[in-house]
Amino acid sequence: MSLQSNSDSQQFGAPLSHAQTWISNDVLKLENGGRLEQITVCYETWGVLNQEGNNAVLICHALSGDSHVVRHDASDSPGWWEIIVGPGKPIDTDRYFVICSNLLGGCRGTTGPNFENPEIGQPYGADFPVVTVRDMVEVQRRLVVRLGISRLHSVVGGSLGGLQVLTWAIDHQEMVASSIVLAASARLSSQGIAFDVVGRNAIRHDPHFAGGQYYDGPAPEGGLALARMLAHITYLSDELMRAKFDPTRLQPRAVDSAFESTFSVGSYLAHQGDRFVERFDANSYVTLSTAMDLFDLGDNAEELARSLAPSTCRWLFVSFSSDWLYPASASRELVDALVAQSKSVSSCEIDSPAGHDSFLLAETMERGGRMIRAFLDNDDAINAPIYEKNPSRIDEPTSIFYSQRLDYEMILCLMPKDASVVDLGSGNGELLSILRDRGYAPLLGVEGDQGQVVCCIERGLSVIHADLDQGLSAIPDQSFEVALLSQTLQSIVDVAGVLDEVVRIGQRAIVSFPNFAHAPMRKMFLQEGRLPKEEGLYAYDWHDTPNRRFPSILDFQELCEKRRIRILEAIYFNSSTGEEIVDDPNLNADVAVVALSRASS
């Protein structure tokens, strides 16, 4: 494993040469009490606002970030998200008007503890009032309005930036068309807060802290460096730290630091701490980390539902498998709350060894970048499905139904017109794309493979990254007119449980599956004594097959009877000939498509 340092840790405290400043003289009443009579906002922009004013993308930075997201020209210093933002990048500055402002309470040009308190004529220091994420977003909102923007194409951010995105979508829903939340959740865990508490105490107990009024003397660099070192541990995963430091644990880098550097991990943390104090203010660290810790949308489904209810935008959530600071499970809770309210939401958990910092790393954001690009472009409908858009395609011998998935045609035969559909095991979104083109709406995919989730998002579909075997409780009863389970039944562990969920979620369920009692299958097993294998649905070796189950039509019918599931209609056919089978389908058909509902009690 070889991962670069994250782009944020490579930043310097150099002047922001392309930064702009705006001063708001409107009083800001703070959520937790207090007020600021005047606000200075430091911000940067890229690209051009179009004539309609609908191509603006607001990027919200994390705790240690700033407005300098990406360089403005070849002579400019690199920004902290060069991997995602810029000409031709996922957030394309040739297409979008991109804005990023320094946070209220920060130290890079927006009003914060290092600004003069007009009442006493010296910096606020530790007397700077407590600010919340909501206060930060209100300042951003004022700036956006000042720039002549009434509605943002998207708001994007990771970590503390993700908390700002959530707040934008909830508090200012009329101004947000879409929201992209990376590595964030409804609130920080007590363990995460504990690291911040220790960090803030390290700052406050530094001998140079001077009650927060250190601006005329030496700064509390030791305490701030320790706070950064502690926080940096939370940004990494155990897997990454073992891979990065174990092979050379007693071979530390040669760093000029007062901190311990006996071990390689120690020299790395010492370097991170020493670099950080060159560009950050200790009081701002206390202010921003406190705001992050205070953020709280609730700790149960009911509270999350109430918090998210006002939002009206499209959502994309990106989480990372090794992030324990804002874990993927916490992101899923937000997604579940939105799904339960039938909001437009997509999500993906990206496999990454890099922990919380994953959203700042090129190696781990390849798929994330693809999703961001596709999600932003979705309104422009530039990503056409891979099949040809021809309304008569199901009647053509060369159509996709005959060449790949004949069961799609049969599924359509059992579908009510223009129904709402959830596709459980949606794969790359091919079937949902066909349904969308035929007027079915709304549509939602549920898929367990992250690569396939990316494909669905690139098709402009809403899709949830979830394991069907882990339950689908977030989707309300009978919330879709049709629930599909297409060629997925045989790969499921909890077949009965998923089948129960399909008929719970859909007013009508449609299930297609291969019939392993098909005559050629029987012959191969009986006469050759080998696991059945032939072209198409059965083209797998016994040791390399996705099929966990080998159902027959009779087996399926028996299971439905046991689970009190009613078979409404069924189509059985031979996929190699396209022939519908009526005579003994358990012997002569290789594919079944069945419409189901829960039997009345």
N, C-alpha and C positions, 0 to 999 in steps of 0.2 A: 504494500500500500504506500503510495507516494502522493501526498496531497500538498498543494501549495499553501502558504500562509493566506489567511483570508484577506480580501482586498481592503477591509477597513483597518486592519492592523498595520498596513503599509502607509497610512496617511501621516502627513506632517502638519505642523501648525502654521504653515506658510499662509501669507495673506490670500484671501479669496479674490483674485484679481478681476473676476468677472461678476462679482456679487453686486446686487443692487439693494438699495435701502428705501424703505417706505416708512413714514411715521404716521401712526394713527393717533389722533387726539381725542377719540371717543373713549370714555372711561370703560375699563374692563372690570366688571364685577366677578370676582373669583368664586368658584363653586364652593370652596371650604371657608369662605369669608375673606374679607379684605378686598382691596381694589388697587388697580394701577391706573393712574390718571392719563398716562401716555405710553404707547407701545411703539418701539422701533422694531421693524421686521427686516431681517437680512435674507435675501433670496436670490436664486439663480433660475434662469430659464434657457431652454433650448428649442429650436424649431420656430415655427410661425403659427400663430393662431389663425385658423381659416376664417373665411368670410361669415360662415354660419356660426362660428364660435363654439363648435361642438367636438373639437379634436384635442381638448386639453386633458392631460394626464398629470395628476398630482402624485408625487412620490413623497412618502413620509419616512424620514430616516430613523434609525435606531438610536439607542442611548448615546453611543460614542461617535455617531456620524455627524454629518453637517450637510449644508446645502450643496456641496460640491460632489454631485453624483457622478459626473463624467466630464472629461476635458472638453473645452470649447473649441480648441484648435490644437495644432501640432506643438505649439510652444507652451501650452497650458500643462499644469501638473495633472496626473491621473486622478480620477474620482474613485469613490468607494464602490460603485456598481458598474464598472466598465463592461463587465461580462453580460449585462442585460440591457443597458441603455446606450443609445448612440445611433449613428446612421447605419441602417440595415440590421440593427440588433432587434431583439424581441420587442423592446419599447423603442420604436424607430423614430428618431428625432427628425427624419425627413418627412414623416407622416404626421407625427403628433407634436403638439405644443406642450413641452414637459416643464413642470414647475417643481422646485423643491425649496422649502424655506427652513432656516434654522429654527429650532424649537424655542418656544417661550421657556425661560429658565435655563437655557443653555449658555454657551460662552463664546459663540462664533458670530456675534453681531446682532442677534435678537435680544431684546430686553431680558436680563437675567441678573444674578447676584453680583456680577462685576460692573453693573450699571450704577450710576449715581442715584442715591435716594434723595429726591428733591427736598425732603423734609429736614435732612441733616447735612446735606452737601458732601457726602462721602459714599463710597459703594455700599450697596445693601448688605453684602456679605451674607452671614447666616440669618440676617433679619429679612431676607427676601421671602415674601409670603409663600405658603404652600400652594403649589399649583397642581392641577390634575390633568389627565389626558384630555378631558372635555375642555379645559381652559386652553390648552395648546391648539386644539382643533378650532376653537372659536377664533383664535388669532389667524389661523390658516384661512378660515372662511372669509374673514374680512379682507385678507389679501386677494383671494380669488375673485371676490366681488370687485375689488379695486382694479383688477386686471381686465374687467369687462366680461367675466365669464359667469353665466347663470347656471350652467349645468356641466359637470365634469364627465368626460367620456369614461374615465376610470380614476379610482384612488388605489394606490399600490403601496404596500409596505411590509417589512418583516420585523419580528420581535416587537420592540416598543412601537415601531412603525406600523405593525399589524394591529396593535391596540388602537392606534389613531384611525386606521381604516375602518375598524368596527364602529368606532364612535361616529365617524362621518356618515356611515350608512344608516345608523340608528337616529342620530340627531338632525341630520340634514338630508333626509332621503330625497327631497325634491331636487337636490343638486347633484345627485350621484346616479349615473347610469349603470356602473358596474364597480365591483370591489374585488381586489385581489389581496388575500391575507396569507402571508407566509410565516411559518414558525411562530405562531401566536395562539392564544387560547383565551377563554373567558376570564381567567385570573391566574396569577402566579401561585404555585404551590407554596405551602409553608416552608418546605425545604429550600425552594428558590429564594423566598423572602429572607430566610435565615442567612444565606450568603450575603445578601445585600445589607442586612443589619450589621453583620460583622464588619463589612467594608466601610459602612458609614461610621461605625465606632472607631475603626482604625484612623479615619480622617480626623474625627473630632478629638481624638486623644493624641494626635501628633503634637509635639511641643511647639510647633510653629503655627498651629491652627489659630491661636489668639482669639478664640470666640468667633471666628469667621472673618475677623478684620485683619487680614494678613497682607493686604494689597500694597502697603508701604514697606513691607519687610520680606523676609524669606517665606516662601509658600510652604504649605504642609506636604511636601513632595513625597516623603516617606509613607505617610498615611494614604495618600492618593494612589501611589504605586501599589501598595498592599491591597487596596480595594480593587484595583484593576486586575491584579494577579488572582485574587479570589474569584472575581467575576469570570476571568478567562478560563478557569477550571470548569465553570459551569457551561461554557460554550463548546467544550470538547467532549467527546465520548470516551469511555474506558477503552473501547476497541482502538480508537485512533491514538490515544496516548500510549497504549502498549506497543502499537506498531511504530509509532514515531520515536519513542524514547527507550524502550526496553533493549533494543540491540546495542545501544551506545550509552547505557544508563550511567556509566562511570567515565564517560568521555564528554564532558560539558564543553559547550562553545566558549571560546575566549571572549568574554564580555567584561567591559569596564563597569562594574556595578558594586554597590555596597551590600547587595543582597547575596545570600548564600548561593553558590554555584558549584557545589560538590558534584551534583548529579546533572545529567543533561536536561532533565525536565526543569531543574532549578535555574539553570542558565537561561533557558527559554523564557520562563516566567519573569526572571529578572529583567531580561531584555524588553519584554512586553510592558512591564511596569515602568521602566525608565523611559521608554519611548512615549508612553501615554502622558506622562506629566509634562512633556514638552508642548503638548497641544490642548490640554484640558484644564479646567478650573475645578478645584476641589468642591467649592460650594455648589457649582452646577451639577457635579456628580451626585451630591446629596439630594439636590432638588429633583433631578430627573429620575433617579432610582426610586425615590419615594413616590413619585407620581406613578411609576410602573407598578410598584407594590400595592398602591391604593386602588388600582383599576380592578373592578369586580362586576361582572355581569350576572353572577349567581353561581351556585354550586349544585343545582339540580335541574332537571328537565323543565319544571314549571317556571323557575326563575329565568332560565335562559330563554324560554319561549316568550315571556313577557318582555324581556330586554330586547329581543330581536324582532318582535312583532311589527314595529313601525317601518322596518326596512322594506324597500320596494325594488332594489337593484338586482342585477344578476351577480352571483357570487362565485368566486373560485378560491378554494382553500388548498394550499400546498404545505404539507408537513413532511417530516423526515424521521426515518425509522429509529435512528440512534439519538434523537433529541430528547433529553430527559428534563430540560428546563421548561420547555413548552412541548410536551410530548404529543405524538400523533393521536393518542387516545383522547386527549383533551380537545384537540382540533375536531375529532369526530363527534364530540358532544355538541359542538356548535353546528356542525353539518346536520346532525340528527334533528336538532331543534328546528332548523330551517326546512328540512324535508317534511317534518311533521306538520308544518304550516303551508306546505305546497309552494314554497319559494323556489325560484330558479337558482339552483346551486350545483356546482361541480366540485369534486375534491380528488386529491391524489396524495398518497403517502409514498414518497420516494425513498427507495433503499439507499442509504448513505451511511458510511462509517464515521462521518465527520461531526456528528452531534449538531448542536444548535447553530453553529457557524455555517452549516451546509448551504444556506441561501446566499452566502457570500463567496462561494467557491465555484470556479468554472467546471471542475470535474463532476460536481454533484448537481449542477444546475442545467445540464444539457437538456434533460427532459422538462425541468421546470421552465426553462426558457421557451421551449417549444409550446408548452401549454399557455404561457403568458402571451406569446405572439398570437396564437390561434384564438384565444379568448378575447383579446383586444380587437382582433380583426373580424370577429364573428358577425358583428352588425353589418359588415361590408360584404358578407357572403362570398368571399374570395376563395374559400376552400370547398370546391365541389367534391361530391362523393366520387369514389373510384369507378363506379359503373356509369354507363351512359344514361343521361336523362331522356328516356324515351317512354312515354306513357303506354305504349303497346308492347313493352319488352317481354312481358310474361307470356306472350303468345308466340315469341320468336324462338326457333330451335337453337339459336346461338345466344340466347339470353343467359343471364347469370343463374337463373333458376335451373336451367337444364344442365349448365356446365358445372355448377358448384353446389347450390343449395335448393333443390327442388322443393324442400319442405316450406320454403318461404311462400311459394304460390299457394300451397295447401293452407298455411296459416292465414293468409289473406282471405281465403274462402270462408274461414270460420270467424272472421273479424267483423264486428259491427262497424258501420261506416263512420269515419271521422272520430273515432273513439280516443279517449285519453289512454295512454299505454305506458306501463313500466316493463322494461325488458331485463329480467333477472339473468345475468350471465350474458351481457350485451356484446361481448367480444369487441371487435373493432368498430362497432356501430353501424355495420352494413345494413342490417334489417331496420334499425331505427331510422336510418337515412332514407330508405325506401318508403317507410311509413310517413315520414315528414313530407316527402315529395308528393305523397298522395293525400295530404291534408289532415293526417292524424295529429292531434295536439290536445293537451301538452304531452311531452314525451320525457321519460327519464330512463337512463341506463344504470344498472348496478353491475359492476365488474370487479373481479378480484385480481386481475393481472394489470400491473401498473403500466406496462407498455401498451396494452389495449386501451386503457383509460386515456392515455395521451392521444391515441388515434381517434377516439370518440370526440375528444375536445377539439382536435384539429378538424373534425367534420362539423363543428359548430353545435354539438349535442351537449345536453346536460347529463352528467354521469357521476355516480358516486363510487369511489374506490372502497369496496367492502367485500368481505368473505360471506357468501351466502350461508355457509354452515354456522356462522356466528350469530345468526338471527337478523331479522329485518324489522325489529320492533318499532323503529322510528317511523316507519311508513304506516299511516293510520289504516284502520279497517275500511275495506271497500272504497279506497281513495282513488283508484283507477278503474276505468270501465273494463280494461283488459290488463291482466298480468301475464307476461310471456315467460316461458322457460324453454328456450329453443336449443336442442342438442346439448343440454347441460346436465340433465338428470343423471346420466351415467357417470359423471365425474364428481358427484356430491357425496359427502360422507353421511350426513344426516338426511337421507332421502325423505323419510316420512315427515320430519320436521319442516323441511323446505316445502314439501308438497302442501302441508297444512298452511304455511305462510302464503303460498301462491293463491290459494282459494280464499284466504282471509283478506289479502290486499286487493285482489281484483274481483269486480262483480262477475266477471267471466275470466277463467284461467285457460290458457292455451299452452299445452305441453307437447313438444315433439321429442322423440327419442329413437335410437336405433333398436331394432328387434333382433336380439341375439339368438332367437329360436328360428331364424330364417333358414330355409332348407340347405343352402350351401354351407352355412355355419354348422348345422347338425352333421352334415356329411363329413366335413373336415375333421371335426372332433371324433366322430364315431369311427370312420374308416381309416383316417390317418393318425389319429391319436394325438393331435396337435391343437394348440390354441387356435381358434378360427381367425383367419386373416385373409382379407381380399381387398380390392381397390375400394376407395371411397371411405365410408364411415368406419371401416374395420381395418384400415391399413396401418396397424401397429404391431410391433413385436411384443411378446408377452412381458418382456422386461423393461419396455419403454413405452408404456401406454398411459394416456391420461384417464382411461376408464377404470374407475374403482368398482363399478357395478356392471352387471351384464344382464339387463332386464329383458324379459320377453313381454309380448303383448298380454299374455295370460297372467304373468306375474304382476304387471301394472294394474290390470283390472281387479285382481284380488286385493292388492294394496288399497286401491280406491274404496273398495267395499269395506275393508276393515277400518279405514279412516273416515268413513261416512262422507265420502266425496262422490258426487254424482257425475257420471259421464253423460254430457249433453249431446255431443256429436263426436264422430271420429272418422278420420280418413286414413286408410292404410294403402301403401303403394310400394312399388318396386322402383327404386331410384335409378337403376341402370336403364330401365325401359320407359320410365315415366308412366307406367300403367297403374291405375288404381286397382287394388285387390279387394275383391268381395268374398271370394271362396277361400276359406281357411286362412285368414291373414296371418295367424301366428306361424304358419308354415311358409306362406308364399310372399309375404311382405317383409321388406327390410327396414321400413321407416313407418312410424305411427305419429299422427298429429291428432291430438285429442282436446276437445273443449270440455271444461270442468266447472263445477260450482260446488259450494258447500251444501250438502243435503240438508233440507229443513228438518228440524227436530220433531 
